[in-house]
Amino acid sequence: MSKKIYQEHETDSGIITTIEKPMERRLFLKYAGLTAAFTGLILTGCDSDDDDATPPPANNEVVDPANNPAATDAVNLGTGDVGILNYAYALEQLEAAFYTQVVASFYSGASTAEQQILTDIRDHEIAHRNFFKQAITAAGATPIPDLKVNFTSINFTDRGSVLATAKAFEDLGVAAYNGAGKLLQNKAYLLIAGKIVSVEARHAAVIRDLISNGSFADSTAVDANGLDKAMMPLEVITAADKYITTNINLNNLPK
């Protein structure tokens, strides 16, 4: 069965089309669970009384099969701020799943320092994943289900394969938060996203340094203006597509 990413976009002629990217379904890994981590921060963010903050919708919007029959089997991220939270939740699920598998059986020759770094990153990503699930629930919406992931292209026994994948995920995470920040309306959510992206950037820096000492902020990560890269949701999900077998519908995300 093939997998597709769905997002509508407007062509030059004004016609709305659907982008569909096929991929085979392969491995199924499911991660569930919710902890109390960040609960206080979640409630603080959700209780913000900024007058110009736009409250998230009560529930995720479901794609109407009559309007988009092809997307009926896709996980719909939703609309507005909740849609962006679900988007971040999807990425954190992917990262948490990856590092959980890395730490479960470290690659050959992993030093004590490397094991500690990767374990710390795993714990951060699990906390981020659980945070977003709780934040979406606190907003009165339903979090997307656990994603099905595919890590068959990664050799978890090989240092180079693991660190290269970690680098790709961390760089992608930083770019994703940088790109999605402008789509958030609630200032509390934007503040939290800013705090999380700073942690993701720390991850990216240390992984890069493990691969090549001193490369933590080279020209492939930071541009000539001293800024990290930014990517929009469709670019990010497309880049992560080989590791996600769940169909994802981005149609209703803010543009």
C-alpha positions in Angstrom: 0.0 0.0 0.0 1.3 3.5 -0.8 1.5 6.4 1.5 0.8 10.0 0.6 1.3 13.5 2.1 -1.6 15.8 1.4 -1.5 19.6 1.2 -3.4 21.8 -1.0 -1.7 24.8 -2.7 -2.8 27.4 -5.1 -1.3 27.4 -8.6 -0.7 30.4 -10.7 -4.1 30.0 -12.3 -5.8 30.0 -9.0 -6.7 26.3 -9.1 -6.3 24.3 -5.9 -4.4 21.1 -6.4 -3.3 18.3 -4.1 0.3 17.3 -3.6 0.6 13.6 -3.2 3.9 11.9 -2.5 3.9 8.0 -2.6 5.9 5.8 -0.4 5.7 2.1 0.6 4.5 1.0 4.1 7.1 -1.0 5.9 7.9 -1.2 9.6 5.4 -0.4 12.4 6.7 1.0 15.7 4.2 2.4 18.2 5.1 4.6 21.1 2.5 5.7 23.6 2.3 7.2 27.1 2.0 10.5 28.8 4.0 11.8 31.8 3.5 14.9 34.0 6.5 16.6 32.5 6.0 20.3 31.7 2.4 20.2 33.1 2.8 23.5 34.8 4.2 25.1 31.7 1.4 23.7 29.6 -1.3 25.1 31.9 0.5 28.5 32.1 0.7 28.7 28.3 -2.9 27.6 27.8 -4.2 30.1 30.4 -2.5 33.1 28.8 -4.9 36.1 28.8 -3.2 38.2 26.0 -6.0 40.1 24.4 -4.6 39.6 20.9 -3.9 35.9 21.3 -6.1 33.8 19.1 -7.6 30.8 21.0 -7.2 27.5 19.2 -10.3 25.7 17.8 -12.2 23.3 20.1 -11.5 20.3 17.9 -9.4 19.1 15.0 -11.2 19.7 11.7 -11.7 16.5 9.7 -11.3 16.4 5.9 -14.7 16.1 4.1 -14.4 12.9 2.0 -16.7 14.4 -0.5 -14.2 17.3 -1.1 -11.1 15.2 -0.8 -11.7 11.5 -1.2 -8.1 10.6 -1.5 -7.3 11.9 2.0 -9.9 9.9 3.9 -7.2 7.5 5.4 -4.8 10.3 6.3 -4.2 11.7 9.8 -5.4 15.2 9.7 -3.3 17.6 11.7 -6.1 20.1 12.2 -6.4 23.9 11.8 -4.9 27.0 13.4 -2.6 26.8 16.4 -3.8 23.2 17.2 -2.8 22.2 13.8 0.7 23.5 14.3 0.9 21.9 17.8 -0.1 18.5 16.1 2.6 19.1 13.5 5.2 19.6 16.2 3.8 16.6 18.0 4.3 14.5 14.9 7.9 15.5 14.6 8.6 14.9 18.3 7.0 11.5 18.0 9.5 10.7 15.3 12.5 11.9 17.2 11.5 10.2 20.4 11.0 6.9 18.6 14.4 7.2 16.9 16.4 8.0 20.1 14.5 5.4 22.1 15.7 2.7 19.6 19.2 4.2 19.7 19.5 4.0 23.5 17.9 0.6 23.7 20.9 -0.9 22.0 23.9 1.5 21.4 26.0 1.2 18.3 29.2 -0.6 18.5 32.0 1.4 20.2 29.8 4.1 21.7 31.7 5.9 24.4 30.3 6.6 27.9 30.1 10.2 27.0 28.2 9.5 23.7 25.8 7.2 25.5 25.1 9.9 28.1 24.5 12.5 25.4 22.2 10.3 23.4 20.3 9.3 26.5 19.8 12.9 27.5 18.5 13.7 24.0 16.1 10.8 24.2 14.8 12.1 27.5 14.3 15.6 26.1 12.5 14.3 23.0 10.2 12.1 25.0 9.4 15.1 27.3 8.7 17.3 24.2 6.5 14.6 22.7 4.5 14.3 25.9 4.4 18.0 26.4 2.7 18.5 23.0 0.2 15.7 23.6 -0.8 17.4 26.9 -0.9 20.9 25.4 -3.2 19.8 22.6 -5.5 18.1 25.1 -5.4 21.1 27.4 -6.5 23.2 24.4 -9.7 21.1 24.2 -8.6 19.2 21.0 -7.7 15.6 20.2 -4.0 14.9 19.6 -3.2 12.9 16.4 -2.7 9.2 17.0 0.7 7.5 17.4 2.5 7.6 14.1 3.8 4.5 12.4 7.5 4.9 11.7 10.0 3.2 9.4 13.7 3.0 10.4 14.7 0.2 8.2 17.1 2.5 6.3 19.1 3.1 9.5 21.9 0.8 10.7 21.5 1.1 14.5 24.7 -0.9 15.0 26.8 1.7 13.1 28.0 5.0 14.6 28.1 6.8 11.3 24.5 5.8 10.3 23.0 6.7 13.7 24.8 10.1 14.0 24.0 11.0 10.4 20.3 10.3 11.0 20.4 12.2 14.4 22.0 15.2 12.6 19.3 15.1 9.9 16.5 14.9 12.5 17.9 17.7 14.7 18.6 20.1 11.8 15.2 19.3 10.5 13.6 20.0 13.9 15.3 23.4 14.2 14.3 24.4 10.7 10.7 23.2 11.4 10.2 25.3 14.5 11.8 28.3 12.8 9.4 28.0 9.9 6.3 27.3 11.9 6.8 30.1 14.5 5.2 32.7 12.3 2.1 30.6 11.8 1.2 30.6 15.5 -1.3 33.1 16.8 -1.2 32.4 20.5 1.8 34.2 22.0 2.1 31.6 24.8 2.5 28.8 22.2 5.1 30.9 20.4 7.0 31.4 23.6 7.0 27.7 24.3 8.1 26.8 20.7 11.0 29.3 21.1 12.1 27.5 24.2 11.9 24.0 22.6 13.7 25.1 19.4 16.6 26.3 21.5 16.9 22.8 23.0 16.7 21.3 19.5 19.5 23.6 18.4 21.6 22.4 21.3 21.0 18.8 20.2 21.9 19.7 16.6 25.2 21.3 17.8 26.4 18.4 20.0 25.5 15.8 17.3 27.4 17.8 14.7 30.4 18.0 17.0 30.3 14.3 17.6 30.5 13.8 13.9 33.1 16.4 13.2 34.6 18.5 16.0 34.0 22.2 15.5 31.2 21.8 13.0 28.4 22.7 15.4 27.6 26.0 13.7 29.2 25.8 10.2 27.8 27.2 7.0 25.6 24.2 6.5 23.7 25.0 9.6 23.9 28.8 9.9 23.7 31.3 7.0 25.8 34.4 6.3 23.5 36.4 8.5 24.1 34.2 11.5 20.6 32.6 11.3 19.5 29.0 11.4 17.5 27.7 8.4 13.7 27.7 8.3 11.4 25.3 6.5 7.6 25.2 6.1 5.5 22.2 7.1 5.2 20.6 3.7 9.0 20.8 3.2 9.6 19.3 6.6 7.1 16.4 6.3 8.4 15.6 2.8 12.0 15.5 4.2 10.9 13.2 7.0 8.6 11.1 4.7 11.0 8.1 4.4 10.7 7.5 8.1 7.0 8.0 8.5 4.5 5.4 7.1 1.4 7.1 8.4 -0.5 9.2 5.8 -0.5 12.8 6.9 -2.9 15.5 5.7 -1.6 19.1 6.0 -4.5 20.7 4.1 -5.9 22.7 7.0 -2.6 24.1 8.5 -2.2 27.8 8.4 -0.4 28.9 5.2 
